[in-house]
């Protein structure tokens, strides 16, 4: 557990925050999240790069390695390791998000996580940090895609024990999305075929180029299939 924590922190310090807002001029799609999105950015093969290619539109990627909702440190939190600080006001058509996995891993070790799960999103999908953040974004008029996490079916990994908590998070996020037609939850739990190692890097945690491609393509398909007209923001029930 300590080794995983130190590795995540080292990655965060190495890569820092995503693209500065000044580089997002003209972008109508904003990407927020953690290492599932940020991985492969140095080689222009991250999820945001896939979205740009698939959608033919400029994408601003603000995702940060090791980001989480309940990051306790003020300076690094303000730099994007607290996930909500990645968001910037703008004329976004879509905000593509993920997050919550690092809170489960670092906040409760993916074990006895009921309290952390409830803080992220309540059992009924109506309350918690994630629904509040999504509602804030929806109030701007942007539509939201919230992505789940990859799994490693049939393989041992350093975070295999996180599966049950991850499944429950997916269930709650699905409920959350059901309250607003402008929010779509896109699961990734079924993206990786059984015992297929090609979707992950050597650590079996972060996506390989193929993994980022698969994630981005699945999200892009949702955006392409959505009605072209904008959906008005509405309060959550």
C-alpha positions as CSV (number, residue, x, y, z in Angstrom):
1,X,0.0,0.0,0.0
2,X,2.8,2.4,0.9
3,X,4.7,1.6,-2.3
4,X,1.5,2.2,-4.4
5,X,0.9,5.6,-2.6
6,X,4.5,6.7,-3.1
7,X,4.4,5.7,-6.8
8,X,1.2,7.7,-7.4
9,X,2.6,10.8,-5.6
10,X,5.8,10.5,-7.7
11,X,3.9,10.4,-10.9
12,X,1.8,13.4,-9.8
13,X,5.0,15.4,-9.1
14,X,6.6,14.3,-12.4
15,X,3.7,15.2,-14.7
16,X,1.9,17.9,-12.8
17,X,-1.3,19.4,-14.0
18,X,-2.7,18.9,-17.5
19,X,-2.7,21.4,-20.3
20,X,-3.0,25.1,-19.1
21,X,-6.2,26.8,-20.0
22,X,-4.4,29.1,-22.3
23,X,-3.7,26.2,-24.6
24,X,-7.4,25.3,-24.8
25,X,-8.5,28.3,-26.9
26,X,-11.3,27.2,-29.2
27,X,-11.8,23.9,-27.3
28,X,-15.4,22.8,-26.7
29,X,-14.6,19.6,-24.9
30,X,-13.0,19.5,-21.5
31,X,-11.4,16.5,-19.9
32,X,-11.0,16.2,-16.1
33,X,-9.8,13.2,-14.1
34,X,-6.9,11.1,-12.9
35,X,-4.2,8.9,-14.4
36,X,-6.6,6.8,-16.4
37,X,-7.0,9.9,-18.6
38,X,-3.6,11.4,-18.1
39,X,-1.5,8.3,-19.0
40,X,0.1,8.4,-22.4
41,X,-0.2,12.2,-22.7
42,X,3.5,12.7,-23.2
43,X,3.3,10.7,-26.4
44,X,0.1,12.3,-27.6
45,X,-1.8,9.0,-27.2
46,X,-3.9,9.8,-24.1
47,X,-7.7,9.6,-24.0
48,X,-8.0,13.3,-24.9
49,X,-5.8,12.8,-28.0
50,X,-8.1,9.9,-29.0
51,X,-11.2,12.2,-28.5
52,X,-9.7,14.9,-30.7
53,X,-9.0,12.4,-33.5
54,X,-12.4,10.7,-33.2
55,X,-14.5,13.9,-32.9
56,X,-12.4,16.2,-35.1
57,X,-12.6,18.8,-32.4
58,X,-10.1,20.5,-30.1
59,X,-10.1,19.0,-26.6
60,X,-8.6,20.6,-23.4
61,X,-7.1,18.0,-21.1
62,X,-6.8,19.0,-17.5
63,X,-6.5,15.5,-16.0
64,X,-3.8,14.9,-13.4
65,X,-2.0,11.8,-12.1
66,X,-3.2,10.7,-8.6
67,X,-6.1,13.2,-8.6
68,X,-8.9,12.5,-6.2
69,X,-11.9,14.3,-4.7
70,X,-10.6,14.4,-1.1
71,X,-7.0,15.4,-1.6
72,X,-5.9,17.0,1.7
73,X,-3.0,19.3,0.7
74,X,-3.9,22.8,-0.3
75,X,-1.1,23.7,-2.8
76,X,-1.0,20.5,-4.8
77,X,-4.8,20.3,-4.5
78,X,-5.2,23.7,-6.1
79,X,-2.8,22.5,-8.9
80,X,-5.3,19.8,-9.9
81,X,-4.7,16.9,-7.6
82,X,-8.0,17.8,-6.0
83,X,-10.2,16.9,-8.9
84,X,-12.7,19.7,-8.6
85,X,-10.0,22.3,-9.0
86,X,-9.3,21.0,-12.5
87,X,-12.5,22.6,-13.8
88,X,-12.4,26.0,-15.5
89,X,-15.5,27.9,-16.5
90,X,-15.9,28.0,-20.3
91,X,-18.3,27.5,-23.2
92,X,-18.0,23.8,-23.1
93,X,-20.2,21.5,-25.1
94,X,-19.0,18.4,-23.2
95,X,-17.1,17.8,-20.0
96,X,-15.6,14.3,-20.0
97,X,-14.7,13.1,-16.5
98,X,-13.6,10.2,-14.3
99,X,-12.4,9.9,-10.7
100,X,-13.0,8.4,-7.3
101,X,-10.6,5.4,-7.7
102,X,-7.8,7.1,-5.9
103,X,-10.1,8.1,-3.0
104,X,-10.9,4.4,-2.6
105,X,-7.3,3.3,-3.0
106,X,-5.6,5.9,-0.9
107,X,-8.5,6.8,1.4
108,X,-9.6,3.3,2.6
109,X,-7.3,0.9,0.8
110,X,-10.2,-0.4,-1.2
111,X,-11.4,-2.2,2.0
112,X,-14.2,-1.2,4.4
113,X,-14.9,1.7,2.1
114,X,-18.5,2.4,2.9
115,X,-17.8,5.8,4.3
116,X,-15.6,6.9,1.4
117,X,-18.1,5.6,-1.1
118,X,-20.9,7.6,0.7
119,X,-18.8,10.7,0.6
120,X,-18.2,10.2,-3.2
121,X,-21.8,9.3,-4.1
122,X,-24.6,8.1,-1.9
123,X,-26.3,4.7,-2.4
124,X,-29.2,6.3,-4.2
125,X,-26.9,8.3,-6.5
126,X,-28.3,11.6,-5.4
127,X,-25.7,13.0,-3.0
128,X,-22.0,13.2,-2.4
129,X,-19.0,15.0,-3.9
130,X,-19.4,13.6,-7.4
131,X,-23.1,14.4,-8.0
132,X,-22.5,17.9,-6.5
133,X,-19.5,18.5,-8.9
134,X,-21.5,17.1,-11.9
135,X,-24.4,19.4,-11.0
136,X,-22.1,22.4,-10.9
137,X,-20.9,21.6,-14.4
138,X,-24.4,20.9,-15.7
139,X,-25.5,24.3,-14.5
140,X,-23.2,25.8,-17.1
141,X,-25.1,24.0,-19.8
142,X,-22.4,21.5,-20.7
143,X,-23.3,17.9,-21.1
144,X,-21.2,15.4,-19.0
145,X,-19.8,12.0,-19.7
146,X,-18.5,10.2,-16.6
147,X,-16.3,7.2,-17.3
148,X,-15.8,4.2,-15.2
149,X,-12.5,2.4,-14.7
150,X,-10.8,-0.4,-16.6
151,X,-10.7,-3.9,-15.1
152,X,-8.2,-6.7,-15.5
153,X,-10.4,-9.8,-15.9
154,X,-8.5,-13.1,-15.2
155,X,-5.3,-11.4,-14.1
156,X,-3.7,-10.6,-10.9
157,X,-2.8,-6.9,-10.3
158,X,-1.7,-4.6,-7.5
159,X,-5.2,-3.2,-7.2
160,X,-7.2,-6.4,-7.8
161,X,-8.8,-6.0,-4.3
162,X,-10.4,-2.8,-5.4
163,X,-12.8,-4.6,-7.7
164,X,-15.8,-4.8,-5.3
165,X,-15.6,-1.2,-4.3
166,X,-15.2,-0.2,-7.9
167,X,-18.2,-2.2,-8.9
168,X,-20.3,-0.4,-6.2
169,X,-19.0,3.0,-7.4
170,X,-20.1,2.1,-10.9
171,X,-23.5,1.1,-9.7
172,X,-24.0,4.4,-7.9
173,X,-22.7,6.5,-10.8
174,X,-25.2,4.7,-13.1
175,X,-28.0,5.8,-10.7
176,X,-26.6,9.4,-10.6
177,X,-26.6,9.6,-14.4
178,X,-30.2,8.4,-14.6
179,X,-31.5,11.6,-12.9
180,X,-30.3,13.9,-15.7
181,X,-30.6,13.4,-19.5
182,X,-27.4,15.6,-19.9
183,X,-25.3,13.1,-17.9
184,X,-24.1,9.8,-19.3
185,X,-22.1,7.2,-17.3
186,X,-19.9,5.1,-19.6
187,X,-18.7,1.9,-17.9
188,X,-15.3,0.5,-18.8
189,X,-15.5,-2.7,-16.7
190,X,-16.3,-4.8,-19.8
191,X,-13.8,-3.2,-22.2
192,X,-10.8,-5.5,-21.5
193,X,-11.3,-9.1,-22.8
194,X,-10.5,-12.0,-20.4
195,X,-6.8,-12.3,-19.7
196,X,-5.9,-9.8,-22.3
197,X,-2.9,-7.8,-21.1
198,X,-2.7,-5.5,-24.1
199,X,-5.0,-2.9,-22.6
200,X,-2.7,-2.1,-19.7
201,X,0.8,-0.9,-19.2
202,X,3.5,-3.1,-17.5
203,X,2.1,-2.1,-14.0
204,X,-1.3,-3.6,-14.9
205,X,-2.9,-0.5,-13.5
206,X,-2.6,2.3,-16.1
207,X,-3.8,2.0,-19.7
208,X,-1.5,1.1,-22.5
209,X,-1.8,3.0,-25.8
210,X,-4.4,0.4,-26.8
211,X,-6.2,1.0,-23.5
212,X,-6.4,4.7,-24.0
213,X,-7.6,4.2,-27.5
214,X,-10.3,1.9,-26.4
215,X,-11.5,4.3,-23.6
216,X,-11.4,7.3,-25.9
217,X,-13.2,5.5,-28.7
218,X,-16.0,4.3,-26.4
219,X,-16.5,7.9,-25.0
220,X,-16.4,9.4,-28.5
221,X,-19.1,7.0,-29.7
222,X,-21.4,8.3,-26.9
223,X,-20.8,11.9,-27.8
224,X,-21.3,11.2,-31.6
225,X,-24.6,9.4,-30.9
226,X,-26.0,12.2,-28.7
227,X,-28.6,14.6,-30.1
228,X,-26.9,17.7,-31.6
229,X,-29.1,20.2,-29.9
230,X,-28.0,21.4,-26.5
231,X,-29.8,20.2,-23.4
232,X,-30.7,22.8,-20.8
233,X,-29.2,22.4,-17.4
234,X,-31.6,21.5,-14.8
235,X,-31.5,21.0,-11.0
236,X,-31.0,17.4,-9.7
237,X,-34.0,15.8,-8.2
